[in-house]
Amino acid sequence: MVGVVTIPNLLTVLRFLLVPVVVWAIAEGHHILAFAVFVIAGLTDGLDGFIAKKWNLSSSLGAYLDPLADKALLVSIFVALGVVGALPIWLVAVVVARDALILAAVVVSGLMGRTLPIRPLFVSKLNTVAQILLAALVLADLAFNFNLNRPIAVMVLVVAALTAASAGAYLVAWLRYMSERTAAH
């Protein structure tokens, strides 16, 4: 069994620590810093996974912390970009509502004594990639004035569609799981 203090887990903790930095940078208009922190966070995400696999340093803690750090970073960036007007508030609401729905399903399952297996669905993986791409486009546009209005507008629609599809897919999977578990009791 791998210990808790590993390089991959430390890199994941670093990603958590970068969340308030990127939010502050966005809020204060330090767009180049916000973009740089986003890139650094992305690099730490890739690096922690590579190190964990290459040197067999995967851990149970890392399996929980890594996706939480990714989600904390993405949701925080979306909220901050929404607050400063760089993303539509309705999109931010859709993204946050989807994550709240998933969290509520996990909590309700737990309260009912049914441990919900958490496995990312393919549409959810596509959604995450689209959200990362949209965040990168918006942050790069703010930092470097690339005039990416058209690609950003397209990605806003893609993220909205994938977020809604992902929420629906998770809801169907959860309802199916809960009805199977209820029938088994």
C-alpha atoms as one frame of an Amber mdcrd trajectory, in Angstrom:
protein
   0.000   0.000   0.000   1.308   3.429  -0.950   1.537   6.071   1.762  -0.558
   9.212   1.903   2.346  11.630   1.403   3.402  10.982  -2.164   4.544  13.307
  -4.915   1.273  12.813  -6.861  -0.782  13.665  -3.752   1.387  16.712  -3.040
   0.853  17.897  -6.622  -2.895  17.438  -6.133  -2.776  19.475  -2.911  -0.856
  22.151  -4.834  -3.741  22.229  -7.347  -6.170  22.855  -4.471  -3.919  25.695
  -3.274  -3.908  27.237  -6.756  -7.719  27.589  -6.734  -7.870  30.764  -4.603
  -4.892  32.199  -6.513  -6.579  31.841  -9.913  -9.899  33.149  -8.549  -8.132
  36.175  -7.035  -6.212  36.786 -10.281  -9.435  36.703 -12.326 -11.268  38.953
  -9.864  -8.424  41.489  -9.794  -7.966  41.528 -13.561  -4.527  39.888 -13.500
  -5.367  37.880 -16.596  -1.865  36.755 -17.557  -1.347  35.454 -14.017  -4.739
  33.709 -14.104  -3.843  32.044 -17.415  -0.400  31.037 -16.102  -1.865  29.536
 -12.916  -4.425  27.631 -15.015  -1.613  26.215 -17.184   0.438  25.296 -14.103
  -2.597  23.556 -12.584  -3.083  21.615 -15.816   0.570  20.588 -15.844   0.403
  19.403 -12.220  -2.687  17.355 -13.097  -0.911  15.609 -15.935   2.294  15.210
 -13.950   0.641  13.683 -10.881  -1.092  11.076 -13.037   2.106  10.289 -14.933
   4.171   9.914 -11.747   1.485   7.822 -10.044   1.383   5.380 -12.967   5.098
   5.365 -13.846   6.316   4.687 -10.293   3.227   2.876  -8.991   2.391   5.651
  -6.527  -1.387   5.550  -6.896  -3.285   5.754  -3.632  -6.885   5.622  -2.441
  -6.552   9.179  -1.166  -5.238  10.348  -4.538  -8.126   8.633  -6.314 -10.523
  10.848  -4.331  -8.469  14.042  -4.163  -7.453  14.269  -7.831 -10.963  14.598
  -9.307 -11.988  16.884  -6.415  -9.057  19.194  -7.146  -9.933  19.218 -10.845
 -13.581  19.971 -10.086 -12.716  22.671  -7.522 -10.443  24.369 -10.037 -12.859
  24.227 -12.980 -15.971  25.245 -11.058 -14.105  28.074  -9.310 -12.776  29.378
 -12.618 -16.233  29.198 -14.202 -17.815  31.051 -11.267 -15.070  33.698 -11.250
 -15.323  34.182 -15.026 -19.101  34.459 -14.670 -18.830  37.061 -11.920 -16.503
  39.245 -14.015 -18.756  38.869 -17.065 -16.384  36.759 -19.169 -18.808  33.811
 -19.217 -22.600  33.926 -19.286 -24.126  33.501 -15.839 -26.665  31.013 -17.232
 -23.789  28.734 -18.301 -22.157  29.011 -14.885 -25.521  28.099 -13.311 -25.827
  25.031 -15.574 -22.296  23.853 -14.728 -22.757  24.385 -10.980 -26.243  22.810
 -11.011 -24.907  19.655 -12.680 -22.218  19.251 -10.047 -24.741  19.967  -7.270
 -27.039  17.298  -8.754 -24.240  14.728  -8.711 -23.270  15.666  -5.153 -26.902
  15.451  -4.030 -27.215  11.968  -5.582 -24.120  10.798  -3.687 -25.421  12.272
  -0.407 -28.936  10.831  -0.819 -27.500   7.422  -1.691 -25.288   7.547   1.378
 -28.173   8.586   3.630 -30.133   5.625   2.289 -27.231   3.304   3.131 -26.362
   2.672  -0.499 -22.802   3.446  -1.479 -22.928   4.919  -4.941 -20.086   3.743
  -7.172 -18.635   6.808  -8.843 -17.430   6.146 -12.363 -17.068   8.913 -14.917
 -19.295   8.432 -17.935 -17.940   9.028 -21.449 -20.167  12.097 -21.910 -18.812
  13.424 -18.610 -15.230  13.034 -19.836 -16.140  14.919 -23.024 -17.795  17.572
 -20.877 -14.667  17.999 -18.758 -12.485  18.365 -21.856 -14.909  20.951 -23.283
 -14.965  22.880 -19.997 -11.162  22.920 -19.839 -10.969  24.098 -23.452 -13.529
  26.850 -22.824 -11.725  28.022 -19.672  -8.409  28.036 -21.560  -9.899  30.005
 -24.474 -11.499  32.615 -22.207  -8.409  33.001 -20.009  -6.112  33.236 -23.075
  -8.441  35.776 -24.678  -8.458  37.896 -21.525  -4.692  37.603 -21.077  -3.563
  38.154 -24.651  -6.500  39.836 -26.458  -6.656  37.118 -29.120 -10.226  38.089
 -30.096 -11.563  34.556 -29.662 -15.212  35.633 -29.461 -16.446  33.206 -32.115
 -14.673  30.062 -30.807 -15.708  31.018 -27.274 -19.353  31.419 -28.344 -19.267
  27.974 -29.991 -17.644  26.399 -26.932 -20.228  27.988 -24.618 -22.927  26.116
 -26.561 -20.892  22.896 -26.631 -20.281  23.057 -22.875 -23.953  23.798 -22.198
 -25.070  20.843 -24.323 -22.507  18.429 -22.873 -23.202  19.579 -19.319 -26.933
  19.009 -19.777 -26.317  15.627 -21.454 -23.943  14.617 -18.675 -26.414  15.648
 -15.966 -29.163  13.667 -17.697 -26.949  10.599 -18.117 -25.907  10.665 -14.458
 -29.517  11.129 -13.348 -30.653   8.131 -15.417 -27.741   6.011 -14.124 -28.489
   7.040 -10.528 -32.226   6.322 -10.832 -31.455   2.930 -12.377 -28.944   2.123
  -9.625 -31.301   3.191  -6.862 -34.248   1.225  -8.301 -32.070  -1.906  -8.681
 -30.816  -1.542  -5.128 -34.347  -0.983  -3.811 -35.657  -4.052  -5.670 -32.808
  -6.162  -4.235 -33.830  -5.298  -0.663
